[in-house]
Amino acid sequence: MKTCKYLLFITILISSCNIEKKDSLEYKIRGHDFKYWILVHDEPMVVQNQMFDDNPMLFLYFDKSKKFYRGYKNSLKDKFVIDDYQNTDMVVGNDWLLTKDSIITMNGAGYKIKEITNDMMLLYDQSNNRYSLYVIAPTDLIPKEFYRLQSRN
């Protein structure tokens, strides 16, 4: 009987180790499987070139296999472009990494996570001295091109 209780205790202990912590920083960034974020504000504001859309929508995609993609929706051309560094001569990959419990590295560039909840993320880019506020992208705003990313991984 004592052995049975001991085995039951060990089984519960091992199974609880595999349970994902929903309050962890990594989970907040990428959700259960993936998460889409949309940029709502940069401070200081980025000066836009007049040849391009003055109000592009910037999307970020993170998934649990540590894949990261950035996409821009240009409302002037009604076109969506995904930055896919895997098919270029650039040395960076489409990966993200969490270090020092508050630094997220995306394609080699590090950003300090100043604040994060399940639906809001405030990042600080020390190299450009810029804060960027992201919120969860509403489903109806996520371009269909981004949904194809899920099938790649």
TORPA-412637 format. One record per residue: residue number from 0; residue in one letter; x, y, z of N, C-alpha, C in turn. Coordinates in nm, 3 decimals. Layout:
<lumpas>
+-----+---------+---------+---------+---------+---------+---------+---------+---------+---------+---------+
| num | residuo |     n.X |     n.Y |     n.Z |    ca.X |    ca.Y |    ca.Z |     c.X |     c.Y |     c.Z |
+-----+---------+---------+---------+---------+---------+---------+---------+---------+---------+---------+
| NUM |       A |       X |       Y |       Z |       X |       Y |       Z |       X |       Y |       Z |
...
+-----+---------+---------+---------+---------+---------+---------+---------+---------+---------+---------+
</lumpas>
This chain:
<lumpas>
+-----+---------+---------+---------+---------+---------+---------+---------+---------+---------+---------+
| num | residuo |     n.X |     n.Y |     n.Z |    ca.X |    ca.Y |    ca.Z |     c.X |     c.Y |     c.Z |
+-----+---------+---------+---------+---------+---------+---------+---------+---------+---------+---------+
|   0 |       M |   0.082 |  -0.119 |   0.000 |   0.000 |   0.000 |   0.000 |   0.088 |   0.127 |   0.000 |
|   1 |       K |   0.194 |   0.122 |   0.078 |   0.284 |   0.235 |   0.086 |   0.353 |   0.258 |  -0.050 |
|   2 |       T |   0.387 |   0.150 |  -0.119 |   0.450 |   0.159 |  -0.250 |   0.353 |   0.219 |  -0.352 |
|   3 |       C |   0.229 |   0.184 |  -0.344 |   0.126 |   0.236 |  -0.434 |   0.112 |   0.388 |  -0.416 |
|   4 |       K |   0.110 |   0.434 |  -0.292 |   0.100 |   0.578 |  -0.265 |   0.223 |   0.651 |  -0.315 |
|   5 |       Y |   0.339 |   0.587 |  -0.297 |   0.465 |   0.646 |  -0.342 |   0.465 |   0.659 |  -0.495 |
|   6 |       L |   0.421 |   0.554 |  -0.568 |   0.415 |   0.558 |  -0.713 |   0.313 |   0.662 |  -0.761 |
|   7 |       L |   0.201 |   0.672 |  -0.693 |   0.100 |   0.772 |  -0.729 |   0.157 |   0.913 |  -0.711 |
|   8 |       F |   0.228 |   0.935 |  -0.602 |   0.289 |   1.066 |  -0.575 |   0.392 |   1.100 |  -0.683 |
|   9 |       I |   0.477 |   1.005 |  -0.721 |   0.578 |   1.026 |  -0.824 |   0.512 |   1.056 |  -0.959 |
|  10 |       T |   0.406 |   0.982 |  -0.992 |   0.335 |   1.003 |  -1.118 |   0.276 |   1.144 |  -1.125 |
|  11 |       I |   0.213 |   1.187 |  -1.018 |   0.155 |   1.322 |  -1.014 |   0.265 |   1.427 |  -1.024 |
|  12 |       L |   0.374 |   1.405 |  -0.956 |   0.485 |   1.499 |  -0.960 |   0.543 |   1.512 |  -1.100 |
|  13 |       I |   0.564 |   1.401 |  -1.168 |   0.619 |   1.403 |  -1.303 |   0.521 |   1.468 |  -1.401 |
|  14 |       S |   0.393 |   1.436 |  -1.389 |   0.296 |   1.494 |  -1.482 |   0.279 |   1.644 |  -1.459 |
|  15 |       S |   0.296 |   1.691 |  -1.337 |   0.284 |   1.834 |  -1.311 |   0.403 |   1.911 |  -1.366 |
|  16 |       C |   0.515 |   1.847 |  -1.386 |   0.633 |   1.913 |  -1.444 |   0.610 |   1.947 |  -1.590 |
|  17 |       N |   0.524 |   1.873 |  -1.658 |   0.499 |   1.896 |  -1.800 |   0.389 |   1.999 |  -1.824 |
|  18 |       I |   0.323 |   2.044 |  -1.719 |   0.217 |   2.142 |  -1.734 |   0.280 |   2.278 |  -1.762 |
|  19 |       E |   0.232 |   2.342 |  -1.865 |   0.287 |   2.471 |  -1.906 |   0.241 |   2.580 |  -1.810 |
|  20 |       K |   0.332 |   2.668 |  -1.773 |   0.299 |   2.777 |  -1.682 |   0.245 |   2.894 |  -1.764 |
|  21 |       K |   0.114 |   2.922 |  -1.749 |   0.050 |   3.026 |  -1.828 |   0.089 |   3.166 |  -1.782 |
|  22 |       D |   0.149 |   3.177 |  -1.666 |   0.193 |   3.309 |  -1.620 |   0.340 |   3.334 |  -1.652 |
|  23 |       S |   0.406 |   3.239 |  -1.720 |   0.547 |   3.258 |  -1.754 |   0.560 |   3.362 |  -1.865 |
|  24 |       L |   0.676 |   3.425 |  -1.869 |   0.702 |   3.528 |  -1.969 |   0.695 |   3.471 |  -2.111 |
|  25 |       E |   0.754 |   3.354 |  -2.129 |   0.752 |   3.292 |  -2.261 |   0.609 |   3.264 |  -2.307 |
|  26 |       Y |   0.525 |   3.215 |  -2.218 |   0.386 |   3.185 |  -2.254 |   0.312 |   3.312 |  -2.292 |
|  27 |       K |   0.338 |   3.421 |  -2.219 |   0.272 |   3.548 |  -2.251 |   0.313 |   3.599 |  -2.388 |
|  28 |       I |   0.435 |   3.572 |  -2.430 |   0.483 |   3.618 |  -2.560 |   0.421 |   3.538 |  -2.673 |
|  29 |       R |   0.418 |   3.406 |  -2.662 |   0.377 |   3.322 |  -2.775 |   0.247 |   3.246 |  -2.756 |
|  30 |       G |   0.181 |   3.260 |  -2.642 |   0.056 |   3.189 |  -2.621 |   0.076 |   3.039 |  -2.613 |
|  31 |       H |  -0.033 |   2.965 |  -2.628 |  -0.024 |   2.819 |  -2.619 |   0.057 |   2.762 |  -2.736 |
|  32 |       D |   0.022 |   2.799 |  -2.857 |   0.094 |   2.752 |  -2.976 |   0.159 |   2.868 |  -3.052 |
|  33 |       F |   0.086 |   2.979 |  -3.066 |   0.135 |   3.096 |  -3.139 |   0.056 |   3.217 |  -3.095 |
|  34 |       K |   0.109 |   3.335 |  -3.127 |   0.040 |   3.458 |  -3.093 |   0.079 |   3.566 |  -3.194 |
|  35 |       Y |  -0.020 |   3.647 |  -3.233 |   0.001 |   3.760 |  -3.322 |  -0.009 |   3.889 |  -3.240 |
|  36 |       W |   0.086 |   3.979 |  -3.263 |   0.087 |   4.110 |  -3.197 |   0.081 |   4.217 |  -3.305 |
|  37 |       I |   0.025 |   4.332 |  -3.271 |   0.020 |   4.445 |  -3.363 |   0.075 |   4.569 |  -3.291 |
|  38 |       L |   0.158 |   4.645 |  -3.361 |   0.216 |   4.766 |  -3.305 |   0.110 |   4.875 |  -3.299 |
|  39 |       V |   0.092 |   4.936 |  -3.182 |  -0.005 |   5.044 |  -3.171 |   0.063 |   5.179 |  -3.149 |
|  40 |       H |   0.187 |   5.179 |  -3.099 |   0.254 |   5.308 |  -3.077 |   0.404 |   5.290 |  -3.060 |
|  41 |       D |   0.479 |   5.381 |  -3.121 |   0.624 |   5.392 |  -3.104 |   0.654 |   5.527 |  -3.040 |
|  42 |       E |   0.748 |   5.531 |  -2.949 |   0.789 |   5.659 |  -2.888 |   0.940 |   5.660 |  -2.875 |
|  43 |       P |   1.015 |   5.749 |  -2.935 |   0.965 |   5.854 |  -3.025 |   0.916 |   5.795 |  -3.157 |
|  44 |       M |   0.827 |   5.866 |  -3.220 |   0.766 |   5.819 |  -3.344 |   0.871 |   5.807 |  -3.453 |
|  45 |       V |   0.856 |   5.707 |  -3.536 |   0.944 |   5.688 |  -3.651 |   0.897 |   5.780 |  -3.763 |
|  46 |       V |   0.989 |   5.857 |  -3.821 |   0.954 |   5.945 |  -3.932 |   0.942 |   5.860 |  -4.058 |
|  47 |       Q |   0.825 |   5.868 |  -4.122 |   0.799 |   5.787 |  -4.240 |   0.839 |   5.860 |  -4.367 |
|  48 |       N |   0.889 |   5.788 |  -4.463 |   0.918 |   5.841 |  -4.595 |   0.785 |   5.858 |  -4.667 |
|  49 |       Q |   0.766 |   5.971 |  -4.733 |   0.639 |   5.999 |  -4.798 |   0.610 |   5.906 |  -4.915 |
|  50 |       M |   0.712 |   5.837 |  -4.968 |   0.688 |   5.741 |  -5.076 |   0.611 |   5.620 |  -5.026 |
|  51 |       F |   0.618 |   5.597 |  -4.896 |   0.556 |   5.479 |  -4.839 |   0.431 |   5.517 |  -4.762 |
|  52 |       D |   0.359 |   5.419 |  -4.723 |   0.239 |   5.437 |  -4.643 |   0.274 |   5.513 |  -4.516 |
|  53 |       D |   0.197 |   5.614 |  -4.481 |   0.226 |   5.689 |  -4.359 |   0.165 |   5.622 |  -4.236 |
|  54 |       N |   0.094 |   5.516 |  -4.255 |   0.034 |   5.446 |  -4.142 |   0.037 |   5.295 |  -4.165 |
|  55 |       P |   0.156 |   5.235 |  -4.181 |   0.160 |   5.090 |  -4.204 |   0.126 |   5.015 |  -4.076 |
|  56 |       M |   0.070 |   4.898 |  -4.090 |   0.041 |   4.814 |  -3.974 |   0.154 |   4.713 |  -3.962 |
|  57 |       L |   0.216 |   4.709 |  -3.847 |   0.326 |   4.617 |  -3.822 |   0.275 |   4.503 |  -3.735 |
|  58 |       F |   0.293 |   4.379 |  -3.782 |   0.252 |   4.260 |  -3.708 |   0.375 |   4.181 |  -3.667 |
|  59 |       L |   0.368 |   4.117 |  -3.552 |   0.470 |   4.023 |  -3.507 |   0.402 |   3.889 |  -3.483 |
|  60 |       Y |   0.472 |   3.781 |  -3.515 |   0.422 |   3.645 |  -3.494 |   0.527 |   3.569 |  -3.415 |
|  61 |       F |   0.485 |   3.506 |  -3.306 |   0.573 |   3.421 |  -3.226 |   0.506 |   3.286 |  -3.211 |
|  62 |       D |   0.584 |   3.179 |  -3.214 |   0.526 |   3.049 |  -3.184 |   0.615 |   2.972 |  -3.087 |
|  63 |       K |   0.565 |   2.858 |  -3.040 |   0.637 |   2.785 |  -2.936 |   0.759 |   2.711 |  -2.987 |
|  64 |       S |   0.776 |   2.701 |  -3.118 |   0.899 |   2.641 |  -3.170 |   1.006 |   2.749 |  -3.191 |
|  65 |       K |   0.984 |   2.867 |  -3.131 |   1.078 |   2.980 |  -3.132 |   1.093 |   3.043 |  -3.270 |
|  66 |       K |   0.988 |   3.034 |  -3.353 |   0.988 |   3.103 |  -3.482 |   0.926 |   3.241 |  -3.465 |
|  67 |       F |   0.982 |   3.337 |  -3.538 |   0.939 |   3.475 |  -3.530 |   0.930 |   3.532 |  -3.671 |
|  68 |       Y |   0.822 |   3.603 |  -3.699 |   0.808 |   3.672 |  -3.827 |   0.753 |   3.812 |  -3.802 |
|  69 |       R |   0.797 |   3.904 |  -3.888 |   0.747 |   4.041 |  -3.884 |   0.680 |   4.065 |  -4.017 |
|  70 |       G |   0.566 |   4.130 |  -4.015 |   0.494 |   4.160 |  -4.138 |   0.441 |   4.301 |  -4.137 |
|  71 |       Y |   0.432 |   4.360 |  -4.256 |   0.382 |   4.496 |  -4.272 |   0.264 |   4.496 |  -4.366 |
|  72 |       K |   0.159 |   4.563 |  -4.326 |   0.045 |   4.581 |  -4.417 |   0.045 |   4.726 |  -4.462 |
|  73 |       N |   0.060 |   4.745 |  -4.593 |   0.061 |   4.877 |  -4.651 |  -0.079 |   4.907 |  -4.702 |
|  74 |       S |  -0.146 |   5.002 |  -4.639 |  -0.286 |   5.029 |  -4.676 |  -0.295 |   5.103 |  -4.809 |
|  75 |       L |  -0.189 |   5.173 |  -4.851 |  -0.194 |   5.243 |  -4.979 |  -0.197 |   5.144 |  -5.096 |
|  76 |       K |  -0.119 |   5.038 |  -5.083 |  -0.111 |   4.940 |  -5.192 |  -0.196 |   4.817 |  -5.164 |
|  77 |       D |  -0.262 |   4.816 |  -5.048 |  -0.340 |   4.700 |  -5.004 |  -0.258 |   4.572 |  -5.020 |
|  78 |       K |  -0.135 |   4.578 |  -4.971 |  -0.042 |   4.466 |  -4.985 |   0.016 |   4.433 |  -4.848 |
|  79 |       F |   0.043 |   4.305 |  -4.827 |   0.103 |   4.260 |  -4.702 |   0.236 |   4.193 |  -4.734 |
|  80 |       V |   0.340 |   4.232 |  -4.661 |   0.474 |   4.179 |  -4.686 |   0.526 |   4.116 |  -4.557 |
|  81 |       I |   0.577 |   3.994 |  -4.567 |   0.636 |   3.925 |  -4.453 |   0.787 |   3.928 |  -4.469 |
|  82 |       D |   0.856 |   3.976 |  -4.365 |   1.002 |   3.971 |  -4.365 |   1.043 |   3.826 |  -4.338 |
|  83 |       D |   1.090 |   3.758 |  -4.441 |   1.132 |   3.619 |  -4.427 |   1.280 |   3.612 |  -4.458 |
|  84 |       Y |   1.361 |   3.614 |  -4.353 |   1.506 |   3.618 |  -4.370 |   1.566 |   3.484 |  -4.409 |
|  85 |       Q |   1.487 |   3.377 |  -4.404 |   1.541 |   3.245 |  -4.438 |   1.576 |   3.233 |  -4.586 |
|  86 |       N |   1.509 |   3.310 |  -4.670 |   1.531 |   3.298 |  -4.814 |   1.619 |   3.409 |  -4.869 |
|  87 |       T |   1.702 |   3.469 |  -4.784 |   1.791 |   3.576 |  -4.829 |   1.934 |   3.541 |  -4.795 |
|  88 |       D |   2.024 |   3.630 |  -4.829 |   2.165 |   3.611 |  -4.798 |   2.200 |   3.656 |  -4.657 |
|  89 |       M |   2.103 |   3.707 |  -4.584 |   2.129 |   3.754 |  -4.449 |   2.161 |   3.636 |  -4.358 |
|  90 |       V |   2.243 |   3.660 |  -4.258 |   2.289 |   3.553 |  -4.170 |   2.190 |   3.525 |  -4.057 |
|  91 |       V |   2.095 |   3.615 |  -4.033 |   2.000 |   3.595 |  -3.924 |   1.890 |   3.498 |  -3.966 |
|  92 |       G |   1.828 |   3.435 |  -3.868 |   1.718 |   3.344 |  -3.895 |   1.589 |   3.400 |  -3.837 |
|  93 |       N |   1.482 |   3.333 |  -3.861 |   1.352 |   3.376 |  -3.809 |   1.328 |   3.314 |  -3.671 |
|  94 |       D |   1.415 |   3.347 |  -3.578 |   1.408 |   3.288 |  -3.445 |   1.397 |   3.397 |  -3.339 |
|  95 |       W |   1.338 |   3.360 |  -3.226 |   1.335 |   3.449 |  -3.112 |   1.385 |   3.373 |  -2.990 |
|  96 |       L |   1.440 |   3.446 |  -2.896 |   1.500 |   3.386 |  -2.778 |   1.476 |   3.478 |  -2.659 |
|  97 |       L |   1.446 |   3.419 |  -2.546 |   1.425 |   3.494 |  -2.423 |   1.547 |   3.474 |  -2.334 |
|  98 |       T |   1.614 |   3.583 |  -2.296 |   1.733 |   3.575 |  -2.212 |   1.719 |   3.671 |  -2.095 |
|  99 |       K |   1.790 |   3.640 |  -1.989 |   1.796 |   3.724 |  -1.869 |   1.656 |   3.759 |  -1.817 |
| 100 |       D |   1.560 |   3.675 |  -1.842 |   1.422 |   3.690 |  -1.794 |   1.350 |   3.814 |  -1.841 |
| 101 |       S |   1.412 |   3.900 |  -1.921 |   1.339 |   4.017 |  -1.969 |   1.393 |   4.072 |  -2.100 |
| 102 |       I |   1.482 |   4.001 |  -2.166 |   1.534 |   4.043 |  -2.295 |   1.485 |   3.945 |  -2.400 |
| 103 |       I |   1.415 |   3.997 |  -2.500 |   1.372 |   3.913 |  -2.611 |   1.458 |   3.950 |  -2.732 |
| 104 |       T |   1.520 |   3.849 |  -2.791 |   1.604 |   3.869 |  -2.908 |   1.529 |   3.816 |  -3.029 |
| 105 |       M |   1.508 |   3.904 |  -3.126 |   1.438 |   3.869 |  -3.249 |   1.532 |   3.895 |  -3.365 |
| 106 |       N |   1.567 |   3.791 |  -3.438 |   1.658 |   3.802 |  -3.553 |   1.786 |   3.876 |  -3.517 |
| 107 |       G |   1.839 |   3.848 |  -3.398 |   1.966 |   3.906 |  -3.357 |   1.958 |   4.038 |  -3.285 |
| 108 |       A |   1.843 |   4.104 |  -3.283 |   1.827 |   4.233 |  -3.215 |   1.758 |   4.211 |  -3.081 |
| 109 |       G |   1.815 |   4.269 |  -2.974 |   1.760 |   4.251 |  -2.841 |   1.671 |   4.366 |  -2.798 |
| 110 |       Y |   1.560 |   4.332 |  -2.733 |   1.464 |   4.429 |  -2.682 |   1.434 |   4.397 |  -2.537 |
| 111 |       K |   1.434 |   4.498 |  -2.453 |   1.400 |   4.480 |  -2.311 |   1.249 |   4.481 |  -2.297 |
| 112 |       I |   1.197 |   4.379 |  -2.231 |   1.053 |   4.374 |  -2.204 |   1.028 |   4.456 |  -2.078 |
| 113 |       K |   0.970 |   4.574 |  -2.095 |   0.943 |   4.662 |  -1.982 |   0.818 |   4.620 |  -1.907 |
| 114 |       E |   0.718 |   4.575 |  -1.981 |   0.594 |   4.529 |  -1.920 |   0.526 |   4.434 |  -2.016 |
| 115 |       I |   0.461 |   4.332 |  -1.960 |   0.388 |   4.237 |  -2.046 |   0.272 |   4.178 |  -1.967 |
| 116 |       T |   0.160 |   4.166 |  -2.036 |   0.045 |   4.092 |  -1.985 |   0.006 |   3.994 |  -2.096 |
| 117 |       N |  -0.107 |   3.927 |  -2.081 |  -0.149 |   3.834 |  -2.186 |  -0.192 |   3.904 |  -2.314 |
| 118 |       D |  -0.224 |   4.035 |  -2.306 |  -0.270 |   4.105 |  -2.426 |  -0.200 |   4.238 |  -2.455 |
| 119 |       M |  -0.088 |   4.266 |  -2.385 |  -0.013 |   4.389 |  -2.407 |   0.134 |   4.363 |  -2.380 |
| 120 |       M |   0.221 |   4.423 |  -2.465 |   0.365 |   4.407 |  -2.448 |   0.433 |   4.541 |  -2.478 |
| 121 |       L |   0.514 |   4.590 |  -2.382 |   0.589 |   4.713 |  -2.400 |   0.737 |   4.677 |  -2.410 |
| 122 |       L |   0.797 |   4.705 |  -2.526 |   0.937 |   4.673 |  -2.551 |   1.020 |   4.800 |  -2.558 |
| 123 |       Y |   1.146 |   4.789 |  -2.516 |   1.239 |   4.901 |  -2.525 |   1.359 |   4.859 |  -2.609 |
| 124 |       D |   1.383 |   4.935 |  -2.715 |   1.497 |   4.911 |  -2.804 |   1.608 |   5.006 |  -2.762 |
| 125 |       Q |   1.707 |   4.955 |  -2.692 |   1.812 |   5.039 |  -2.637 |   1.898 |   5.101 |  -2.748 |
| 126 |       S |   1.920 |   5.030 |  -2.857 |   2.005 |   5.082 |  -2.964 |   1.942 |   5.204 |  -3.032 |
| 127 |       N |   1.809 |   5.211 |  -3.038 |   1.739 |   5.324 |  -3.100 |   1.670 |   5.414 |  -2.997 |
| 128 |       N |   1.684 |   5.379 |  -2.868 |   1.620 |   5.454 |  -2.761 |   1.471 |   5.474 |  -2.789 |
| 129 |       R |   1.402 |   5.362 |  -2.820 |   1.262 |   5.369 |  -2.860 |   1.178 |   5.267 |  -2.783 |
| 130 |       Y |   1.062 |   5.312 |  -2.739 |   0.963 |   5.224 |  -2.678 |   0.860 |   5.186 |  -2.783 |
| 131 |       S |   0.816 |   5.061 |  -2.781 |   0.713 |   5.014 |  -2.874 |   0.607 |   4.939 |  -2.795 |
| 132 |       L |   0.483 |   4.979 |  -2.816 |   0.369 |   4.917 |  -2.749 |   0.295 |   4.828 |  -2.847 |
| 133 |       Y |   0.280 |   4.700 |  -2.811 |   0.209 |   4.602 |  -2.892 |   0.089 |   4.550 |  -2.816 |
| 134 |       V |  -0.017 |   4.519 |  -2.888 |  -0.133 |   4.452 |  -2.830 |  -0.164 |   4.330 |  -2.915 |
| 135 |       I |  -0.245 |   4.241 |  -2.859 |  -0.285 |   4.122 |  -2.934 |  -0.363 |   4.167 |  -3.058 |
| 136 |       A |  -0.326 |   4.114 |  -3.172 |  -0.393 |   4.151 |  -3.297 |  -0.531 |   4.088 |  -3.303 |
| 137 |       P |  -0.634 |   4.169 |  -3.327 |  -0.768 |   4.112 |  -3.346 |  -0.769 |   4.018 |  -3.466 |
| 138 |       T |  -0.841 |   3.911 |  -3.456 |  -0.844 |   3.808 |  -3.560 |  -0.878 |   3.865 |  -3.698 |
| 139 |       D |  -0.970 |   3.959 |  -3.704 |  -1.011 |   4.012 |  -3.834 |  -0.904 |   4.102 |  -3.898 |
| 140 |       L |  -0.803 |   4.144 |  -3.822 |  -0.695 |   4.225 |  -3.879 |  -0.575 |   4.141 |  -3.925 |
| 141 |       I |  -0.568 |   4.017 |  -3.883 |  -0.452 |   3.933 |  -3.918 |  -0.463 |   3.894 |  -4.065 |
| 142 |       P |  -0.365 |   3.935 |  -4.145 |  -0.369 |   3.902 |  -4.288 |  -0.360 |   3.752 |  -4.311 |
| 143 |       K |  -0.426 |   3.707 |  -4.417 |  -0.428 |   3.562 |  -4.447 |  -0.289 |   3.508 |  -4.474 |
| 144 |       E |  -0.196 |   3.594 |  -4.520 |  -0.059 |   3.549 |  -4.544 |   0.008 |   3.500 |  -4.416 |
| 145 |       F |  -0.031 |   3.560 |  -4.304 |   0.027 |   3.519 |  -4.177 |  -0.020 |   3.380 |  -4.135 |
| 146 |       Y |  -0.142 |   3.343 |  -4.170 |  -0.193 |   3.211 |  -4.134 |  -0.112 |   3.100 |  -4.200 |
| 147 |       R |  -0.052 |   3.130 |  -4.314 |   0.030 |   3.030 |  -4.382 |   0.155 |   2.996 |  -4.302 |
| 148 |       L |   0.199 |   3.089 |  -4.217 |   0.319 |   3.065 |  -4.136 |   0.300 |   2.947 |  -4.043 |
| 149 |       Q |   0.179 |   2.929 |  -3.994 |   0.152 |   2.820 |  -3.900 |   0.176 |   2.684 |  -3.964 |
| 150 |       S |   0.152 |   2.673 |  -4.092 |   0.171 |   2.545 |  -4.160 |   0.319 |   2.519 |  -4.190 |
| 151 |       R |   0.403 |   2.622 |  -4.182 |   0.547 |   2.604 |  -4.206 |   0.615 |   2.535 |  -4.090 |
| 152 |       N |   0.561 |   2.552 |  -3.972 |   0.630 |   2.506 |  -3.851 |   0.580 |   2.372 |  -3.805 |
+-----+---------+---------+---------+---------+---------+---------+---------+---------+---------+---------+
</lumpas>
